[in-house]
Amino acid sequence: MHLAIIWAGIYVAVFAAEKTRLTPVLFYLAIGCLLVNAGVLPTEEDAFIRGFAELGIILIMFAIGFEEQTNRFVQSIKKSWGIALFGAIAPFVAAYAVAEYFWGDANISLMCGLTMTATAVSLTMVSLKSEGLGRSSAATRIMTSAVLDDIASLVLVAIMVPIVTQESVPDAAAIATTILQVAVFFVIVTVVGAWVLPIKPSGWFKRIPLIGDVCIYNLLAFGKGQYAFLAMLLLAVAVGLLSHAFGFHPAVGAYMAGLIIREEYFSTADTRGSYGEIKNTLDLIAFSIIGPVFFVTLGTKLVFDWQILMSVIPHMIAMTVAVFVLQIASAALAARYTSDLDWPNSMMVGFGMLGRAELAFVVMDIAYVQYEILSTEAFYTLMTSIFWLNVAVPVTISLWKPHCKTSEG
């Protein structure tokens, strides 16, 4: 029943998006918010919807990575360090300062800063894709910077939460272990892309019994290519699970899985012509059927208690404006002066870094539900601020699109 309601809401959202010429993502969030506050959807989604939504974000990120070229992503890391660094420091400082001004509690301020550090890359990339900018230079910079920020945020959360809760103070070995996990994960993904999934087995790897025959050619050609799409989904979920095992969101792993798949893998005799079919099917499932469920459920996170909500309006306005201004300014300036982008594309990077989603809710769950670090007022301030920042992403991207396209064209 809940899935039927959500899919009906998606139809309404798409209709509204066509009429207003805005991205459907904005209306997915709004529909979720309206349905939960009207009592149509529960405040706590059941396991089926939660799993369905998680699968949706995994497919979305895999589809986005599937479109990206690996060499472009690697080259972009060199040009995205400034965006990742300054684009994370500025919103942290903004949220920390606002929280410190209103509540004067260092622990609350720290958790507010951590909540606002990571970018909701999925929201941004879907918004850019809907505007035809999914493969633009700005999109590549945003994607790379957001992945780096997410990794840094996970490391900071792992280090800071024990300090804030005073459970224990992590020593140098614990910090080094966390950083090592990050390195090991990316080494494993790199090995899979370079050796386990070559077009055909080669070199010393081919000599390993049984494993040496594993390659992308055999996976895609199995059953005359009719299971190629299943092989792609299996890879996305498997690397997503690996990502989760290392403490990351599964969507990060799914993106990396899509990134290591190249178009030439489909150019063999047994799979020729299937790349376009698989891409179209993947886009259909990710962006029209399963993926939108994630954004609707994301909108259901904002449940109104009107008395508390009215009391935190000044806090929400201050938090939203501070993060909005400093995030755009820091990311745009970094993109312009460290990433070799012109001003229109640099501003697009700034707008694209505004969203907050998966990791923000992970941090809030830890700080508010698990350890009760955040006060109720601080929690509502973060929730409403994140909602408006997420709304700002598709709106600003849509409004700025003509300038960015003129610059690119």
ZIVENMO-V848818 format. One record per backbone hydrogen bond with DSSP energy under -0.5 kcal/mol. NH is the residue of the N-H (numbers start at 0). CO is the residue of the C=O. If there is no record, write none. Layout:
# ZIVENMO-V848818
<<NH | CO> <NH | CO>>
This chain:
# ZIVENMO-V848818
<<4 | 0> <5 | 1> <6 | 2> <7 | 3> <8 | 4> <9 | 5> <10 | 6> <11 | 7> <12 | 8> <13 | 9> <14 | 10> <15 | 11> <16 | 12> <17 | 13> <18 | 14> <19 | 15> <20 | 16> <21 | 16> <25 | 22> <26 | 22> <27 | 23> <28 | 24> <29 | 25> <30 | 26> <31 | 27> <32 | 28> <33 | 29> <34 | 30> <35 | 31> <36 | 32> <37 | 33> <38 | 35> <39 | 34> <40 | 34> <44 | 42> <49 | 45> <50 | 46> <51 | 47> <52 | 48> <53 | 49> <54 | 50> <55 | 51> <56 | 52> <57 | 53> <58 | 54> <59 | 55> <60 | 56> <61 | 57> <62 | 58> <63 | 59> <64 | 60> <65 | 61> <66 | 62> <67 | 63> <72 | 68> <73 | 69> <74 | 70> <75 | 71> <76 | 72> <77 | 73> <78 | 74> <78 | 75> <79 | 75> <79 | 76> <80 | 76> <83 | 79> <84 | 80> <85 | 81> <86 | 81> <86 | 82> <87 | 83> <87 | 84> <88 | 84> <89 | 85> <91 | 87> <92 | 88> <93 | 89> <94 | 90> <95 | 91> <96 | 92> <97 | 93> <98 | 94> <99 | 95> <100 | 96> <101 | 97> <102 | 98> <103 | 98> <103 | 99> <105 | 103> <108 | 104> <109 | 105> <110 | 106> <111 | 107> <112 | 108> <113 | 109> <114 | 110> <115 | 111> <116 | 113> <117 | 113> <119 | 354> <120 | 118> <123 | 119> <124 | 120> <125 | 121> <126 | 122> <127 | 123> <128 | 124> <129 | 125> <130 | 126> <131 | 128> <132 | 127> <135 | 132> <139 | 135> <140 | 136> <141 | 137> <142 | 138> <143 | 139> <144 | 140> <145 | 141> <146 | 142> <147 | 143> <148 | 144> <149 | 145> <150 | 146> <151 | 147> <152 | 148> <153 | 149> <154 | 150> <155 | 151> <156 | 152> <157 | 153> <158 | 154> <159 | 155> <160 | 156> <162 | 158> <163 | 159> <164 | 160> <165 | 161> <166 | 161> <167 | 161> <169 | 167> <174 | 170> <175 | 171> <176 | 172> <177 | 173> <178 | 174> <179 | 175> <180 | 176> <181 | 177> <182 | 178> <183 | 179> <184 | 180> <185 | 181> <186 | 182> <187 | 183> <188 | 184> <189 | 185> <190 | 186> <191 | 187> <192 | 188> <193 | 189> <194 | 190> <195 | 190> <196 | 191> <197 | 194> <204 | 201> <205 | 201> <205 | 202> <206 | 203> <207 | 204> <210 | 208> <211 | 207> <212 | 209> <213 | 210> <214 | 212> <215 | 197> <216 | 197> <216 | 198> <218 | 214> <219 | 215> <220 | 216> <221 | 217> <223 | 220> <224 | 221> <225 | 222> <226 | 221> <227 | 224> <230 | 226> <231 | 227> <232 | 228> <233 | 229> <234 | 230> <235 | 231> <236 | 232> <237 | 233> <238 | 234> <239 | 235> <240 | 236> <241 | 237> <242 | 238> <243 | 239> <244 | 240> <245 | 241> <246 | 243> <247 | 242> <251 | 248> <252 | 248> <253 | 249> <254 | 250> <255 | 251> <256 | 252> <257 | 253> <258 | 254> <259 | 255> <260 | 257> <261 | 259> <264 | 261> <265 | 262> <266 | 263> <270 | 267> <271 | 267> <273 | 270> <276 | 272> <277 | 273> <278 | 274> <279 | 275> <280 | 276> <281 | 277> <282 | 278> <283 | 279> <284 | 280> <285 | 281> <286 | 282> <287 | 283> <288 | 283> <288 | 284> <289 | 284> <290 | 284> <292 | 289> <293 | 289> <293 | 290> <294 | 290> <295 | 291> <296 | 292> <297 | 293> <298 | 294> <299 | 295> <300 | 297> <301 | 298> <302 | 300> <303 | 301> <305 | 303> <308 | 304> <309 | 305> <310 | 306> <311 | 307> <312 | 309> <315 | 311> <316 | 312> <317 | 313> <318 | 314> <319 | 315> <320 | 316> <321 | 317> <322 | 318> <323 | 319> <324 | 320> <325 | 321> <326 | 322> <327 | 323> <328 | 324> <329 | 325> <330 | 326> <331 | 327> <332 | 328> <333 | 329> <334 | 330> <335 | 331> <336 | 332> <337 | 333> <338 | 333> <338 | 334> <340 | 334> <345 | 341> <346 | 342> <347 | 343> <348 | 344> <349 | 345> <350 | 346> <351 | 347> <352 | 348> <353 | 350> <360 | 356> <361 | 357> <362 | 358> <363 | 359> <364 | 360> <365 | 361> <366 | 362> <367 | 363> <368 | 363> <368 | 364> <369 | 364> <370 | 365> <372 | 366> <373 | 366> <378 | 374> <379 | 375> <380 | 376> <381 | 377> <382 | 378> <383 | 379> <384 | 380> <385 | 381> <386 | 382> <387 | 383> <388 | 384> <389 | 385> <390 | 386> <391 | 387> <392 | 388> <393 | 389> <394 | 390> <395 | 391> <396 | 392> <397 | 393> <398 | 394> <399 | 395> <400 | 396> <402 | 399> <403 | 399> <404 | 400> <405 | 401> <406 | 402> <407 | 403> <408 | 404>>
